[in-house]
Amino acid sequence: MRPRPVESPAVDTYAIENLRFIRETMERSAAFTAVPGWGGVLIGVTAIVAAGVAAGQSSPRAWLAVWLAEAATAIIVGSLAVARKARAANLRLFSGPSRKFALSLSPPLVAGALLTVVLYRAGLASFLPGLWLLLYGAGVVTGGAFSVRIVPVMGICFMLVGTAALFSPAAWGDWLLGAGFGGLHVIFGGVIARRYGG
């Protein structure tokens, strides 16, 4: 006696719609980058201004105060821009891409903050521009592993500018900071905004 063939159950319209929704959601999240393009542009503009202001400071303490104020501004602008971008994409703020990027970016930023204190106290503030750019770039590269391809490329560019700053005369520090935190954010932010939704 031959076994009876097993009939597959019919897939109803509701199930097909659910599968379509899941597929579209996965596609949208794969193309979503937690890096805010327009926020990056704004951070870049404020960094260019900060570079000009910092270059005119007469003491290391005043110079550091300018860059710390810029860092605080960048954190606020970046956080607001990420929240706005996630809301526009109808994703939770701490969804997969945003959470992974933040967790990857945070350790290098914390290391940079601690090394800033150490180098400043040791009278080695001239190494800070290279250190900041290099560590920020490393964080963007690792965070970019969970994002679209342009994000780790941006991180590598930051690392290259940071390397140049470490081996350049100290007088070039502000201009390299302006080129990195300013120019690279404006350029890459514009590309991300146009290609990946704000």
Z-matrix of the N, CA and C atoms (Angstrom, degrees):
N
C 1 1.428
C 2 1.534 1 109.67
N 3 1.311 2 116.56 1 130.77
C 4 1.470 3 121.55 2 -178.50
C 5 1.515 4 110.08 3 -81.70
N 6 1.380 5 115.93 4 140.96
C 7 1.466 6 117.57 5 177.81
C 8 1.522 7 110.81 6 -68.29
N 9 1.273 8 113.79 7 147.67
C 10 1.460 9 120.15 8 -179.24
C 11 1.523 10 110.05 9 -76.89
N 12 1.333 11 119.97 10 131.22
C 13 1.473 12 120.42 11 179.46
C 14 1.526 13 110.87 12 -63.90
N 15 1.336 14 113.58 13 141.67
C 16 1.466 15 119.78 14 179.48
C 17 1.518 16 108.59 15 -83.82
N 18 1.282 17 115.79 16 127.23
C 19 1.461 18 119.62 17 179.24
C 20 1.521 19 108.98 18 -90.32
N 21 1.339 20 115.19 19 133.57
C 22 1.464 21 118.71 20 178.06
C 23 1.520 22 108.49 21 -79.23
N 24 1.327 23 115.55 22 141.59
C 25 1.466 24 117.72 23 179.90
C 26 1.528 25 110.63 24 -67.29
N 27 1.271 26 115.99 25 147.83
C 28 1.460 27 120.75 26 178.92
C 29 1.527 28 109.12 27 -70.26
N 30 1.306 29 115.41 28 138.17
C 31 1.461 30 120.47 29 177.94
C 32 1.523 31 107.36 30 -89.31
N 33 1.303 32 114.92 31 119.42
C 34 1.455 33 117.48 32 -177.24
C 35 1.529 34 112.06 33 -81.90
N 36 1.285 35 115.24 34 169.59
C 37 1.461 36 122.07 35 -176.63
C 38 1.522 37 111.98 36 -60.28
N 39 1.315 38 116.92 37 -38.10
C 40 1.472 39 121.37 38 -179.74
C 41 1.529 40 110.92 39 -60.89
N 42 1.327 41 116.62 40 -43.94
C 43 1.465 42 120.85 41 179.69
C 44 1.534 43 110.69 42 -65.33
N 45 1.311 44 116.59 43 -40.25
C 46 1.470 45 119.83 44 179.08
C 47 1.525 46 110.41 45 -63.17
N 48 1.317 47 117.03 46 -42.39
C 49 1.469 48 120.55 47 178.25
C 50 1.526 49 110.99 48 -63.16
N 51 1.328 50 117.15 49 -39.97
C 52 1.469 51 120.30 50 176.95
C 53 1.519 52 111.65 51 -62.32
N 54 1.326 53 116.64 52 -44.10
C 55 1.464 54 120.25 53 178.43
C 56 1.528 55 111.26 54 -62.84
N 57 1.320 56 117.05 55 -40.58
C 58 1.459 57 121.25 56 178.91
C 59 1.538 58 110.21 57 -63.38
N 60 1.337 59 116.64 58 -43.72
C 61 1.469 60 121.03 59 178.36
C 62 1.528 61 110.88 60 -61.16
N 63 1.325 62 116.47 61 -44.47
C 64 1.469 63 120.12 62 179.71
C 65 1.527 64 110.43 63 -62.13
N 66 1.334 65 117.01 64 -45.29
C 67 1.457 66 120.69 65 179.92
C 68 1.527 67 111.48 66 -61.54
N 69 1.329 68 117.22 67 -45.60
C 70 1.469 69 120.67 68 179.85
C 71 1.521 70 111.66 69 -64.33
N 72 1.324 71 116.64 70 -38.66
C 73 1.462 72 120.28 71 178.60
C 74 1.525 73 110.73 72 -64.39
N 75 1.340 74 116.49 73 -43.07
C 76 1.464 75 120.32 74 178.61
C 77 1.523 76 111.30 75 -64.65
N 78 1.312 77 117.47 76 -40.98
C 79 1.459 78 120.75 77 178.51
C 80 1.523 79 110.68 78 -63.99
N 81 1.345 80 116.22 79 -42.42
C 82 1.458 81 120.03 80 -179.44
C 83 1.526 82 111.12 81 -65.31
N 84 1.330 83 117.76 82 -41.50
C 85 1.457 84 119.85 83 -179.14
C 86 1.518 85 111.31 84 -71.58
N 87 1.329 86 117.91 85 -28.55
C 88 1.463 87 120.01 86 177.70
C 89 1.517 88 110.67 87 -69.25
N 90 1.332 89 117.17 88 -31.98
C 91 1.459 90 120.35 89 -179.90
C 92 1.521 91 112.16 90 -89.90
N 93 1.330 92 116.93 91 -9.55
C 94 1.456 93 120.56 92 -178.81
C 95 1.518 94 109.36 93 -77.65
N 96 1.309 95 116.25 94 134.17
C 97 1.450 96 120.28 95 171.66
C 98 1.514 97 107.46 96 -117.40
N 99 1.325 98 114.91 97 134.00
C 100 1.460 99 119.57 98 -179.70
C 101 1.524 100 111.07 99 -69.88
N 102 1.325 101 116.72 100 -13.30
C 103 1.467 102 120.58 101 -178.86
C 104 1.519 103 109.03 102 -75.78
N 105 1.334 104 117.20 103 119.71
C 106 1.462 105 119.90 104 -177.93
C 107 1.529 106 111.38 105 -83.05
N 108 1.319 107 116.63 106 120.45
C 109 1.454 108 120.35 107 -178.64
C 110 1.517 109 113.89 108 -64.63
N 111 1.342 110 116.55 109 -55.50
C 112 1.467 111 119.03 110 -178.10
C 113 1.521 112 111.28 111 -67.00
N 114 1.324 113 116.86 112 -32.68
C 115 1.462 114 119.96 113 174.61
C 116 1.518 115 110.70 114 -63.62
N 117 1.335 116 116.27 115 -39.43
C 118 1.469 117 120.51 116 176.58
C 119 1.515 118 111.99 117 -62.95
N 120 1.327 119 116.35 118 -40.13
C 121 1.467 120 120.13 119 177.41
C 122 1.528 121 110.29 120 -61.27
N 123 1.327 122 116.63 121 -45.92
C 124 1.468 123 120.54 122 179.81
C 125 1.530 124 111.08 123 -63.83
N 126 1.326 125 116.94 124 -41.60
C 127 1.469 126 120.29 125 176.08
C 128 1.525 127 109.97 126 -60.43
N 129 1.321 128 116.41 127 -40.82
C 130 1.461 129 120.22 128 178.79
C 131 1.522 130 112.72 129 -61.82
N 132 1.317 131 115.98 130 -42.11
C 133 1.470 132 120.00 131 179.59
C 134 1.526 133 110.41 132 -64.19
N 135 1.350 134 116.82 133 -44.24
C 136 1.465 135 118.35 134 179.93
C 137 1.529 136 110.87 135 -67.02
N 138 1.330 137 117.93 136 -31.83
C 139 1.464 138 120.71 137 177.83
C 140 1.529 139 111.66 138 -68.67
N 141 1.304 140 117.00 139 -36.51
C 142 1.473 141 120.06 140 177.57
C 143 1.531 142 109.70 141 -64.29
N 144 1.336 143 115.85 142 -42.57
C 145 1.461 144 120.02 143 176.83
C 146 1.527 145 110.01 144 -62.44
N 147 1.340 146 116.35 145 -44.62
C 148 1.465 147 120.72 146 -179.65
C 149 1.523 148 111.35 147 -61.54
N 150 1.321 149 117.72 148 -37.93
C 151 1.468 150 121.05 149 179.21
C 152 1.521 151 110.30 150 -61.62
N 153 1.323 152 116.84 151 -42.46
C 154 1.460 153 120.21 152 178.43
C 155 1.517 154 112.24 153 -66.14
N 156 1.328 155 116.70 154 -42.42
C 157 1.466 156 120.89 155 179.81
C 158 1.523 157 110.05 156 -67.44
N 159 1.331 158 117.39 157 -44.44
C 160 1.467 159 121.24 158 -178.00
C 161 1.521 160 111.74 159 -63.65
N 162 1.328 161 116.33 160 -36.86
C 163 1.473 162 119.86 161 -179.55
C 164 1.525 163 111.60 162 -62.69
N 165 1.311 164 117.80 163 -24.35
C 166 1.462 165 121.28 164 -179.08
C 167 1.522 166 114.30 165 -90.68
N 168 1.320 167 118.16 166 1.68
C 169 1.468 168 120.70 167 -178.00
C 170 1.526 169 110.66 168 -79.63
N 171 1.329 170 115.87 169 144.94
C 172 1.472 171 120.05 170 -176.00
C 173 1.522 172 113.42 171 -97.62
N 174 1.335 173 117.93 172 -11.45
C 175 1.469 174 118.81 173 -179.80
C 176 1.524 175 109.63 174 -129.10
N 177 1.340 176 117.05 175 150.66
C 178 1.468 177 119.75 176 176.99
C 179 1.525 178 112.50 177 -58.83
N 180 1.334 179 117.49 178 -34.52
C 181 1.457 180 120.66 179 -179.69
C 182 1.527 181 110.63 180 -65.28
N 183 1.330 182 117.77 181 -45.29
C 184 1.468 183 120.97 182 178.90
C 185 1.528 184 110.22 183 -65.70
N 186 1.327 185 116.08 184 -38.94
C 187 1.475 186 120.85 185 177.80
C 188 1.525 187 110.24 186 -60.42
N 189 1.319 188 116.32 187 -48.12
C 190 1.454 189 120.80 188 -179.67
C 191 1.535 190 110.85 189 -63.49
N 192 1.325 191 117.04 190 -37.88
C 193 1.466 192 120.57 191 179.37
C 194 1.529 193 111.05 192 -61.43
N 195 1.323 194 116.94 193 -38.88
C 196 1.472 195 120.43 194 178.19
C 197 1.522 196 109.95 195 -62.43
N 198 1.328 197 116.76 196 -47.58
C 199 1.462 198 119.55 197 -177.23
C 200 1.528 199 112.64 198 -71.39
N 201 1.321 200 117.60 199 -31.20
C 202 1.471 201 119.39 200 175.49
C 203 1.527 202 110.48 201 -68.73
N 204 1.336 203 116.46 202 -38.28
C 205 1.469 204 119.72 203 175.40
C 206 1.525 205 110.08 204 -63.68
N 207 1.323 206 117.15 205 -39.19
C 208 1.466 207 120.87 206 177.42
C 209 1.528 208 110.52 207 -64.91
N 210 1.327 209 117.30 208 -41.25
C 211 1.469 210 120.43 209 178.80
C 212 1.528 211 110.51 210 -61.59
N 213 1.323 212 116.84 211 -43.86
C 214 1.467 213 120.61 212 178.49
C 215 1.528 214 110.46 213 -62.32
N 216 1.334 215 116.19 214 -43.03
C 217 1.465 216 120.65 215 177.85
C 218 1.522 217 110.67 216 -60.98
N 219 1.335 218 116.87 217 -44.21
C 220 1.462 219 121.19 218 -179.27
C 221 1.522 220 111.50 219 -63.66
N 222 1.321 221 117.19 220 -39.27
C 223 1.467 222 120.55 221 179.17
C 224 1.535 223 110.37 222 -64.61
N 225 1.325 224 116.33 223 -43.02
C 226 1.467 225 120.10 224 179.96
C 227 1.527 226 110.51 225 -65.80
N 228 1.332 227 116.14 226 -49.51
C 229 1.471 228 120.10 227 -179.48
C 230 1.523 229 110.30 228 -61.49
N 231 1.333 230 117.32 229 -45.21
C 232 1.454 231 121.01 230 -179.43
C 233 1.517 232 112.57 231 -62.32
N 234 1.326 233 116.68 232 -43.00
C 235 1.470 234 120.51 233 179.82
C 236 1.523 235 111.43 234 -63.46
N 237 1.331 236 116.12 235 -45.48
C 238 1.464 237 119.66 236 179.10
C 239 1.529 238 111.18 237 -64.17
N 240 1.328 239 116.66 238 -39.31
C 241 1.464 240 120.51 239 -179.10
C 242 1.524 241 111.50 240 -68.60
N 243 1.330 242 117.63 241 -38.74
C 244 1.469 243 120.27 242 177.31
C 245 1.525 244 109.74 243 -64.23
N 246 1.339 245 116.67 244 -44.00
C 247 1.467 246 120.32 245 179.18
C 248 1.527 247 110.67 246 -61.25
N 249 1.315 248 116.99 247 -42.67
C 250 1.471 249 121.18 248 179.95
C 251 1.526 250 110.92 249 -64.91
N 252 1.338 251 116.46 250 -41.70
C 253 1.460 252 120.31 251 -178.61
C 254 1.529 253 110.89 252 -67.50
N 255 1.326 254 116.74 253 -41.60
C 256 1.465 255 120.11 254 178.28
C 257 1.523 256 110.60 255 -63.15
N 258 1.331 257 116.47 256 -41.41
C 259 1.472 258 120.74 257 179.29
C 260 1.528 259 110.32 258 -63.93
N 261 1.321 260 116.90 259 -41.57
C 262 1.468 261 120.52 260 179.85
C 263 1.525 262 111.47 261 -65.92
N 264 1.340 263 116.88 262 -31.31
C 265 1.467 264 121.06 263 179.02
C 266 1.523 265 111.73 264 -87.03
N 267 1.329 266 116.36 265 2.32
C 268 1.456 267 122.47 266 -179.81
C 269 1.534 268 111.82 267 60.37
N 270 1.346 269 115.26 268 39.11
C 271 1.455 270 122.01 269 177.07
C 272 1.520 271 109.14 270 -118.41
N 273 1.309 272 116.24 271 153.12
C 274 1.459 273 119.58 272 175.79
C 275 1.524 274 108.76 273 -67.52
N 276 1.337 275 116.19 274 150.56
C 277 1.460 276 121.26 275 -178.20
C 278 1.518 277 111.19 276 -57.86
N 279 1.313 278 117.06 277 -43.45
C 280 1.455 279 119.83 278 -179.67
C 281 1.520 280 110.71 279 -103.20
N 282 1.344 281 114.64 280 45.59
C 283 1.454 282 120.10 281 174.95
C 284 1.520 283 108.38 282 -73.10
N 285 1.305 284 117.30 283 178.07
C 286 1.458 285 122.18 284 -177.28
C 287 1.517 286 114.89 285 -47.15
N 288 1.339 287 119.47 286 -58.90
C 289 1.461 288 119.87 287 -176.60
C 290 1.537 289 113.49 288 -61.73
N 291 1.313 290 117.11 289 -43.38
C 292 1.470 291 120.12 290 -178.43
C 293 1.518 292 111.21 291 -66.71
N 294 1.312 293 116.46 292 -43.81
C 295 1.463 294 120.66 293 -178.78
C 296 1.530 295 111.16 294 -64.66
N 297 1.321 296 116.74 295 -45.26
C 298 1.466 297 120.48 296 -179.83
C 299 1.526 298 111.22 297 -63.31
N 300 1.330 299 116.28 298 -41.74
C 301 1.459 300 118.76 299 179.77
C 302 1.523 301 110.78 300 -64.54
N 303 1.329 302 116.92 301 -44.82
C 304 1.472 303 120.64 302 -179.45
C 305 1.521 304 111.35 303 -63.54
N 306 1.322 305 116.92 304 -42.81
C 307 1.462 306 120.20 305 -179.97
C 308 1.518 307 112.23 306 -66.51
N 309 1.320 308 117.81 307 -30.98
C 310 1.459 309 121.22 308 178.52
C 311 1.520 310 112.31 309 -79.79
N 312 1.326 311 117.22 310 -33.66
C 313 1.462 312 121.69 311 -178.20
C 314 1.531 313 112.24 312 -78.46
N 315 1.315 314 117.07 313 -32.89
C 316 1.470 315 121.22 314 -172.74
C 317 1.537 316 115.17 315 -60.90
N 318 1.346 317 120.78 316 -47.42
C 319 1.466 318 118.99 317 -177.01
C 320 1.534 319 114.10 318 -58.01
N 321 1.346 320 119.74 319 -45.27
C 322 1.466 321 117.56 320 176.76
C 323 1.529 322 113.34 321 -63.78
N 324 1.342 323 117.41 322 -33.38
C 325 1.462 324 119.67 323 178.60
C 326 1.525 325 111.06 324 -68.57
N 327 1.321 326 117.39 325 -40.26
C 328 1.465 327 120.84 326 176.92
C 329 1.525 328 109.80 327 -64.69
N 330 1.334 329 117.19 328 -43.33
C 331 1.467 330 120.71 329 177.32
C 332 1.525 331 110.46 330 -60.34
N 333 1.327 332 116.61 331 -41.30
C 334 1.466 333 120.35 332 178.71
C 335 1.515 334 111.95 333 -63.87
N 336 1.325 335 117.40 334 -39.93
C 337 1.470 336 120.88 335 178.79
C 338 1.524 337 110.63 336 -63.74
N 339 1.333 338 117.19 337 -45.15
C 340 1.465 339 120.35 338 -179.99
C 341 1.532 340 111.76 339 -66.03
N 342 1.328 341 116.51 340 -42.45
C 343 1.469 342 119.61 341 178.67
C 344 1.524 343 111.97 342 -68.40
N 345 1.330 344 117.14 343 -27.63
C 346 1.462 345 120.37 344 175.52
C 347 1.527 346 110.10 345 -60.89
N 348 1.317 347 116.19 346 -46.07
C 349 1.471 348 120.49 347 179.29
C 350 1.525 349 110.01 348 -61.47
N 351 1.321 350 116.49 349 -46.08
C 352 1.471 351 120.88 350 -177.32
C 353 1.530 352 111.06 351 -63.78
N 354 1.322 353 117.35 352 -49.22
C 355 1.465 354 120.54 353 -177.52
C 356 1.525 355 111.69 354 -67.47
N 357 1.326 356 117.14 355 -38.79
C 358 1.461 357 119.62 356 178.71
C 359 1.521 358 110.61 357 -63.31
N 360 1.324 359 117.33 358 -46.34
C 361 1.474 360 120.86 359 179.12
C 362 1.522 361 111.84 360 -63.25
N 363 1.327 362 116.82 361 -30.70
C 364 1.468 363 120.80 362 -179.96
C 365 1.529 364 112.21 363 -82.93
N 366 1.338 365 117.15 364 0.07
C 367 1.461 366 120.14 365 -179.21
C 368 1.519 367 112.89 366 75.74
N 369 1.315 368 117.43 367 24.54
C 370 1.464 369 121.98 368 -177.53
C 371 1.529 370 111.62 369 -113.70
N 372 1.320 371 115.90 370 37.95
C 373 1.467 372 120.39 371 -177.68
C 374 1.524 373 112.83 372 -62.18
N 375 1.318 374 117.89 373 -20.17
C 376 1.470 375 119.60 374 -179.64
C 377 1.528 376 112.15 375 -66.27
N 378 1.342 377 116.86 376 -17.63
C 379 1.461 378 119.73 377 177.78
C 380 1.533 379 112.62 378 -87.07
N 381 1.318 380 117.58 379 -8.94
C 382 1.463 381 120.51 380 -175.60
C 383 1.530 382 114.27 381 -63.72
N 384 1.332 383 120.03 382 -41.98
C 385 1.471 384 117.59 383 179.41
C 386 1.532 385 112.98 384 -56.52
N 387 1.323 386 116.48 385 -46.77
C 388 1.462 387 119.63 386 179.07
C 389 1.519 388 112.30 387 -63.89
N 390 1.329 389 115.83 388 -42.36
C 391 1.461 390 121.25 389 179.48
C 392 1.527 391 111.01 390 -61.28
N 393 1.333 392 116.56 391 -48.65
C 394 1.464 393 120.54 392 -178.64
C 395 1.528 394 112.12 393 -60.67
N 396 1.327 395 115.80 394 -47.88
C 397 1.461 396 119.85 395 -178.64
C 398 1.528 397 111.35 396 -64.78
N 399 1.320 398 116.21 397 -41.93
C 400 1.460 399 120.43 398 -178.23
C 401 1.527 400 111.56 399 -65.85
N 402 1.326 401 117.09 400 -46.53
C 403 1.466 402 119.61 401 -179.04
C 404 1.526 403 112.07 402 -70.32
N 405 1.318 404 117.05 403 -38.62
C 406 1.461 405 119.08 404 176.59
C 407 1.526 406 109.71 405 -62.18
N 408 1.320 407 116.11 406 -44.39
C 409 1.466 408 120.11 407 177.90
C 410 1.519 409 112.14 408 -60.19
N 411 1.341 410 116.80 409 -41.36
C 412 1.463 411 120.36 410 178.52
C 413 1.529 412 110.51 411 -62.23
N 414 1.329 413 116.61 412 -40.87
C 415 1.461 414 120.02 413 177.85
C 416 1.518 415 112.19 414 -65.04
N 417 1.324 416 116.82 415 -39.49
C 418 1.468 417 120.22 416 179.60
C 419 1.529 418 110.21 417 -68.72
N 420 1.331 419 117.19 418 -37.83
C 421 1.467 420 119.87 419 177.49
C 422 1.526 421 110.38 420 -62.22
N 423 1.333 422 117.33 421 -47.94
C 424 1.464 423 119.22 422 -178.31
C 425 1.527 424 111.29 423 -68.76
N 426 1.329 425 117.21 424 -40.43
C 427 1.465 426 119.73 425 175.93
C 428 1.516 427 111.49 426 -65.69
N 429 1.322 428 116.07 427 -33.72
C 430 1.457 429 121.31 428 -179.72
C 431 1.513 430 114.09 429 -69.21
N 432 1.332 431 116.62 430 -14.88
C 433 1.462 432 119.69 431 176.26
C 434 1.529 433 110.93 432 -61.81
N 435 1.339 434 116.76 433 -22.96
C 436 1.457 435 121.98 434 -179.27
C 437 1.526 436 111.13 435 -105.02
N 438 1.315 437 117.19 436 17.37
C 439 1.453 438 120.47 437 -174.35
C 440 1.525 439 109.51 438 -131.55
N 441 1.313 440 116.07 439 -165.39
C 442 1.463 441 121.28 440 178.19
C 443 1.518 442 109.54 441 -75.32
N 444 1.306 443 116.75 442 159.23
C 445 1.460 444 123.01 443 -170.09
C 446 1.533 445 114.22 444 -58.28
N 447 1.314 446 117.71 445 -32.40
C 448 1.459 447 120.15 446 -175.72
C 449 1.535 448 112.43 447 -66.77
N 450 1.327 449 117.90 448 -24.96
C 451 1.465 450 120.63 449 -176.47
C 452 1.530 451 111.80 450 -67.39
N 453 1.356 452 120.26 451 -49.60
C 454 1.465 453 117.36 452 176.28
C 455 1.527 454 112.90 453 -65.42
N 456 1.325 455 117.66 454 -28.90
C 457 1.472 456 119.65 455 175.45
C 458 1.527 457 109.51 456 -63.05
N 459 1.320 458 116.81 457 -41.88
C 460 1.459 459 121.10 458 176.20
C 461 1.530 460 109.89 459 -59.58
N 462 1.327 461 116.97 460 -44.33
C 463 1.456 462 120.68 461 179.52
C 464 1.521 463 112.17 462 -60.74
N 465 1.319 464 117.00 463 -40.99
C 466 1.468 465 120.47 464 177.96
C 467 1.515 466 110.60 465 -63.02
N 468 1.326 467 117.07 466 -39.34
C 469 1.474 468 120.47 467 177.51
C 470 1.533 469 110.92 468 -62.52
N 471 1.332 470 117.12 469 -40.93
C 472 1.462 471 120.26 470 175.60
C 473 1.525 472 110.66 471 -61.41
N 474 1.319 473 116.43 472 -41.84
C 475 1.459 474 119.74 473 179.88
C 476 1.531 475 111.66 474 -64.45
N 477 1.327 476 116.73 475 -37.07
C 478 1.470 477 120.23 476 177.98
C 479 1.528 478 111.38 477 -66.31
N 480 1.330 479 116.57 478 -42.68
C 481 1.470 480 119.68 479 177.70
C 482 1.526 481 109.55 480 -66.32
N 483 1.330 482 117.50 481 -38.42
C 484 1.461 483 121.53 482 177.09
C 485 1.514 484 112.01 483 -62.41
N 486 1.311 485 116.41 484 -41.41
C 487 1.464 486 120.70 485 177.29
C 488 1.523 487 109.88 486 -62.86
N 489 1.326 488 117.05 487 -43.85
C 490 1.464 489 120.65 488 177.30
C 491 1.523 490 110.45 489 -60.02
N 492 1.330 491 117.14 490 -41.04
C 493 1.468 492 120.79 491 -179.28
C 494 1.524 493 111.64 492 -65.26
N 495 1.323 494 117.75 493 -35.75
C 496 1.469 495 120.30 494 179.82
C 497 1.521 496 112.28 495 -65.53
N 498 1.327 497 116.86 496 -30.52
C 499 1.456 498 120.86 497 -175.42
C 500 1.525 499 113.58 498 -109.94
N 501 1.311 500 116.86 499 14.35
C 502 1.469 501 122.15 500 178.66
C 503 1.520 502 109.69 501 -105.27
N 504 1.330 503 116.95 502 164.29
C 505 1.468 504 119.18 503 174.71
C 506 1.532 505 110.78 504 -58.70
N 507 1.324 506 116.09 505 146.91
C 508 1.466 507 121.73 506 -177.88
C 509 1.528 508 112.22 507 -57.60
N 510 1.324 509 117.34 508 -31.02
C 511 1.463 510 121.30 509 -178.73
C 512 1.524 511 112.29 510 -64.39
N 513 1.320 512 117.84 511 -19.00
C 514 1.461 513 121.25 512 179.95
C 515 1.525 514 112.43 513 -85.33
N 516 1.322 515 118.31 514 -7.29
C 517 1.461 516 122.54 515 -172.49
C 518 1.517 517 114.49 516 -53.56
N 519 1.335 518 117.01 517 -50.50
C 520 1.465 519 119.42 518 -177.57
C 521 1.523 520 111.55 519 -65.67
N 522 1.305 521 116.50 520 -36.32
C 523 1.458 522 119.09 521 -178.34
C 524 1.516 523 110.99 522 -71.29
N 525 1.335 524 116.03 523 -35.93
C 526 1.463 525 118.56 524 175.85
C 527 1.532 526 111.26 525 -71.66
N 528 1.330 527 117.35 526 -35.16
C 529 1.467 528 120.05 527 173.19
C 530 1.530 529 110.52 528 -62.68
N 531 1.324 530 116.19 529 -42.18
C 532 1.467 531 120.20 530 177.19
C 533 1.522 532 111.73 531 -63.87
N 534 1.350 533 116.02 532 -40.34
C 535 1.467 534 119.70 533 178.54
C 536 1.523 535 111.22 534 -66.46
N 537 1.347 536 116.23 535 -39.83
C 538 1.459 537 119.94 536 -178.55
C 539 1.510 538 112.23 537 -77.49
N 540 1.333 539 116.36 538 -70.36
C 541 1.464 540 120.02 539 -177.02
C 542 1.519 541 112.06 540 -66.00
N 543 1.324 542 116.90 541 -26.20
C 544 1.456 543 120.20 542 177.91
C 545 1.514 544 112.15 543 -88.95
N 546 1.330 545 115.66 544 -70.83
C 547 1.460 546 121.22 545 -174.06
C 548 1.514 547 114.80 546 -59.95
N 549 1.332 548 117.06 547 -47.72
C 550 1.468 549 119.06 548 -178.36
C 551 1.525 550 111.86 549 -65.28
N 552 1.339 551 116.63 550 -38.34
C 553 1.468 552 118.19 551 177.44
C 554 1.529 553 111.14 552 -64.46
N 555 1.321 554 117.30 553 -41.06
C 556 1.466 555 120.04 554 179.94
C 557 1.529 556 110.33 555 -64.19
N 558 1.327 557 116.48 556 -47.81
C 559 1.468 558 120.59 557 -176.72
C 560 1.525 559 111.25 558 -65.17
N 561 1.333 560 116.03 559 -56.66
C 562 1.459 561 119.07 560 -177.13
C 563 1.527 562 111.60 561 -68.98
N 564 1.326 563 117.09 562 -35.25
C 565 1.461 564 119.82 563 176.97
C 566 1.513 565 111.64 564 -59.97
N 567 1.334 566 116.50 565 -41.93
C 568 1.462 567 120.45 566 178.20
C 569 1.523 568 112.15 567 -63.00
N 570 1.333 569 116.35 568 -42.25
C 571 1.466 570 120.06 569 179.33
C 572 1.528 571 110.38 570 -65.69
N 573 1.340 572 116.71 571 -44.96
C 574 1.465 573 120.22 572 179.52
C 575 1.527 574 110.94 573 -62.43
N 576 1.343 575 116.27 574 -41.76
C 577 1.466 576 119.64 575 -179.72
C 578 1.524 577 111.01 576 -61.67
N 579 1.317 578 117.43 577 -42.53
C 580 1.472 579 120.38 578 -177.48
C 581 1.524 580 112.06 579 -73.24
N 582 1.324 581 117.13 580 -39.75
C 583 1.463 582 119.48 581 -173.32
C 584 1.522 583 114.76 582 -92.00
N 585 1.333 584 116.48 583 -26.65
C 586 1.456 585 118.85 584 -171.10
C 587 1.530 586 112.90 585 -127.26
N 588 1.285 587 117.04 586 29.68
C 589 1.461 588 121.00 587 170.01
C 590 1.490 589 116.99 588 73.29
N 591 1.312 590 117.03 589 65.44
C 592 1.466 591 120.90 590 172.07
C 593 1.454 592 112.49 591 78.22
